[in-house]
Amino acid sequence: MQTKLTLRLDDRLISGAKEYAKGAGKSLSQIVAEYFTALLSPAPKPFAATPGVSALRGILKDRDVGGERDYRDYLEKKHS
């Protein structure tokens, strides 16, 4: 069942929201419904690394692996 909802908003905000909805090819009601749905949805679970990725974590700690300067030198050489 759908129920009508009245919102009191600034005219410029409404105008901008209507333009956004038009650009997205949706109605303003669809945009608001999608936003409310996102608000009420449970937060996504944190990323869980696979065992292989977890094993690599920290492997380069305290090692000199070059840096931005080495990468710039590589790009200059590659594109020269």
C-alpha positions as CSV (number, residue, x, y, z in Angstrom):
1,M,0.0,0.0,0.0
2,Q,1.3,3.4,-0.9
3,T,0.6,6.5,1.3
4,K,0.9,10.1,0.3
5,L,3.6,12.1,2.2
6,T,3.8,15.8,2.4
7,L,7.2,17.5,2.9
8,R,7.9,21.1,3.6
9,L,11.2,22.1,2.0
10,D,12.9,25.1,0.6
11,D,11.8,26.0,-3.0
12,R,15.4,25.8,-4.3
13,L,15.9,22.4,-2.8
14,I,12.7,21.1,-4.4
15,S,13.7,22.6,-7.7
16,G,17.2,21.0,-7.6
17,A,15.8,17.7,-6.5
18,K,13.3,17.7,-9.4
19,E,16.1,18.4,-11.9
20,Y,18.2,15.6,-10.4
21,A,15.3,13.2,-10.7
22,K,14.7,14.2,-14.3
23,G,18.4,13.8,-15.1
24,A,18.3,10.3,-13.5
25,G,15.1,9.4,-15.5
26,K,13.1,8.9,-12.3
27,S,10.3,10.6,-10.5
28,L,11.1,12.6,-7.3
29,S,9.0,10.0,-5.4
30,Q,11.2,7.2,-6.7
31,I,14.3,9.1,-5.6
32,V,12.9,9.8,-2.1
33,A,11.7,6.1,-1.8
34,E,15.2,4.8,-2.8
35,Y,16.8,7.2,-0.2
36,F,14.5,6.0,2.6
37,T,15.1,2.4,1.6
38,A,18.9,3.0,1.8
39,L,18.5,4.6,5.2
40,L,16.6,1.7,6.5
41,S,18.8,-1.0,5.0
42,P,21.3,-2.7,7.3
43,A,24.8,-1.4,7.0
44,P,27.0,-3.6,4.7
45,K,29.2,-6.0,6.5
46,P,32.8,-5.0,6.7
47,F,35.1,-6.5,4.0
48,A,36.5,-9.8,5.1
49,A,39.9,-10.6,3.5
50,T,40.5,-14.1,2.1
51,P,43.2,-16.1,3.9
52,G,45.6,-15.5,1.0
53,V,45.2,-11.8,1.3
54,S,45.4,-11.9,5.1
55,A,48.7,-13.8,4.8
56,L,50.2,-10.9,2.7
57,R,49.2,-8.2,5.2
58,G,52.3,-6.6,6.7
59,I,54.7,-8.6,4.5
60,L,56.5,-5.4,3.4
61,K,56.6,-3.7,6.8
62,D,60.0,-2.0,7.5
63,R,61.2,-2.7,3.9
64,D,62.5,-0.2,1.4
65,V,60.2,-0.7,-1.5
66,G,61.0,2.4,-3.4
67,G,58.5,5.1,-3.6
68,E,57.0,7.8,-5.6
69,R,60.3,8.9,-7.1
70,D,61.1,5.4,-8.4
71,Y,57.6,5.2,-10.0
72,R,58.1,8.6,-11.7
73,D,61.5,7.5,-13.0
74,Y,59.9,4.3,-14.3
75,L,57.1,6.3,-16.1
76,E,59.6,8.8,-17.6
77,K,61.7,5.9,-18.9
78,K,58.7,4.0,-20.2
79,H,57.2,7.0,-22.0
80,S,60.4,8.6,-23.4
